[in-house]
Amino acid sequence: MKQKMLNGKQLRKELCISTTLFYKMKQAGMPYHQFPASRAYYLLPEIEDWLRKAGYHQEKTWSK
């Protein structure tokens, strides 16, 4: 199964989260992937799994 790689802006839109929350999650150790000399990218299923394990929950938007 091929997963779509999302950049930070696309991930924020998919998760309906603010830029502030996105950076807080990055500081908390949110997983990402990165090719040499490129920006970070994210895999949505991996991020959603990490969010649940990190204690976030989703009603309409992700929060802790």
KELOMAR-373076 format. One record per residue (C-alpha): residue number from 1; chain; x negated, y negated, z. Coordinates in pm, whole numbers, plus 32768, in hexadecimal, padded with zeros to 4 digits. Each point is the difference from the previous one (the first is absolute). Layout:
% KELOMAR-373076
{i NUM&ch A&x X&y Y&z Z}
...
***
This chain:
% KELOMAR-373076
{i 1&ch A&x 8000&y 8000&z 8000}
{i 2&ch A&x 7F6A&y 7EB7&z 7F94}
{i 3&ch A&x 8022&y 7EE1&z 80F5}
{i 4&ch A&x 800B&y 7E93&z 7F9E}
{i 5&ch A&x 7EE8&y 7F26&z 8086}
{i 6&ch A&x 807E&y 7EBA&z 8094}
{i 7&ch A&x 7F3E&y 7EC4&z 8048}
{i 8&ch A&x 8045&y 7F39&z 813D}
{i 9&ch A&x 810C&y 7F25&z 7F64}
{i 10&ch A&x 80B7&y 8129&z 7F69}
{i 11&ch A&x 7FED&y 80BC&z 814B}
{i 12&ch A&x 8091&y 7ED8&z 80C1}
{i 13&ch A&x 811F&y 7FEE&z 7F07}
{i 14&ch A&x 8043&y 817A&z 8011}
{i 15&ch A&x 8002&y 7FFD&z 817E}
{i 16&ch A&x 80B3&y 7EAE&z 801C}
{i 17&ch A&x 7EFB&y 7F7F&z 80F4}
{i 18&ch A&x 7F5D&y 7EAE&z 8033}
{i 19&ch A&x 7E99&y 7FAE&z 7FAF}
{i 20&ch A&x 7FC1&y 7FD3&z 8175}
{i 21&ch A&x 807D&y 815E&z 8053}
{i 22&ch A&x 7F38&y 808E&z 7EDC}
{i 23&ch A&x 7EBC&y 7F70&z 808D}
{i 24&ch A&x 8056&y 8079&z 8160}
{i 25&ch A&x 8030&y 815D&z 7F75}
{i 26&ch A&x 7EB4&y 7FED&z 7F47}
{i 27&ch A&x 7F53&y 7F9F&z 8146}
{i 28&ch A&x 80AC&y 8125&z 80AC}
{i 29&ch A&x 7F5E&y 80F3&z 7F0A}
{i 30&ch A&x 80F9&y 8027&z 7EE6}
{i 31&ch A&x 7F68&y 80F1&z 7F00}
{i 32&ch A&x 7F92&y 7F81&z 7EAD}
{i 33&ch A&x 7F30&y 806F&z 7ED9}
{i 34&ch A&x 7F02&y 7F38&z 7F3E}
{i 35&ch A&x 7F34&y 8034&z 7EC8}
{i 36&ch A&x 7EA1&y 7F68&z 7FFE}
{i 37&ch A&x 800F&y 7E87&z 7FC5}
{i 38&ch A&x 817B&y 7FF0&z 7FFF}
{i 39&ch A&x 811F&y 7FA4&z 80E3}
{i 40&ch A&x 80A8&y 80E9&z 80F5}
{i 41&ch A&x 812E&y 80C3&z 7F8C}
{i 42&ch A&x 8105&y 80C1&z 80C0}
{i 43&ch A&x 80D0&y 813B&z 7FCC}
{i 44&ch A&x 8163&y 7FCB&z 807D}
{i 45&ch A&x 8042&y 815F&z 8091}
{i 46&ch A&x 7EB3&y 7FF0&z 80BA}
{i 47&ch A&x 8054&y 7EA8&z 808E}
{i 48&ch A&x 8160&y 8066&z 806A}
{i 49&ch A&x 7F72&y 8131&z 80B3}
{i 50&ch A&x 7EFC&y 7F26&z 80AF}
{i 51&ch A&x 810D&y 7F05&z 8067}
{i 52&ch A&x 80CD&y 8111&z 80AA}
{i 53&ch A&x 7ECE&y 808B&z 80B2}
{i 54&ch A&x 7F96&y 7EA0&z 806C}
{i 55&ch A&x 8151&y 7FC5&z 80AA}
{i 56&ch A&x 80AA&y 7F28&z 7EF9}
{i 57&ch A&x 816A&y 8040&z 7FA8}
{i 58&ch A&x 80E2&y 7F93&z 7EE7}
{i 59&ch A&x 815F&y 7F7D&z 801E}
{i 60&ch A&x 800D&y 7F07&z 7EE3}
{i 61&ch A&x 7E92&y 7F9F&z 8012}
{i 62&ch A&x 7ED1&y 809C&z 80AB}
{i 63&ch A&x 7FC1&y 7F89&z 8164}
{i 64&ch A&x 7F61&y 8076&z 813E}
***
